[in-house]
Amino acid sequence: MNYDEEMNMDKVEFGDMPPQAFLLGLLSAFDNRYQAAADAFFKEITWKQFFAIICINLCREAPTINELSDVMGSSHQNVKQILLRLEKKGFVSTIADAKDKRKQRIIVTDEARTFLEKNDNNGQQSQYIIGRIFEGIDEKSLMNTVQTIMKMERNLSKL
């Protein structure tokens, strides 16, 4: 594949870069661009704060910081900073674990739910944006990409 042609970037020369290196760079660049676009979506919270709320809601039970860090793929310190900012906004709070009082579990507040209903129209706007990002990508290609990235994730955890 001619990356120079495909990327339509005249100030960069990819040369004979192997597809693995190109894909890692492409994923990093996409992540940066997506984060900038997503940060502009909500004025009150950042993409990473929104992502933390999504990840908390995905957990079967209210997660601890360590559990949330694993789900988000981020360090304990970074997640703690995100949660502190969300807590100041009243979007998350902590409760003691029922079985082990030393553990603190994170919950999404009604204030956060109200904010998301008001600002994301119950997920309608997020779904619209996701639909636009994946426009023209068939399900087979999408599933191949998901499987590839999941394999990369497993390999990364072995490093």
Secondary structure, 3 states (H helix, E strand, C coil): CCHHHHHCCCCCCCCCCCHHHHHHHHHHHHHHHHHHHHHHHCCCCCHHHHHHHHHHHHCCCCCCHHHHHHHHCCCHHHHHHHHHHHHHCCCEEEEECCCCCCCEEEEECHHHHHHHHHHHCCCHHHHHHHHHHCCCCCHHHHHHHHHHHHHHHHHHHCC
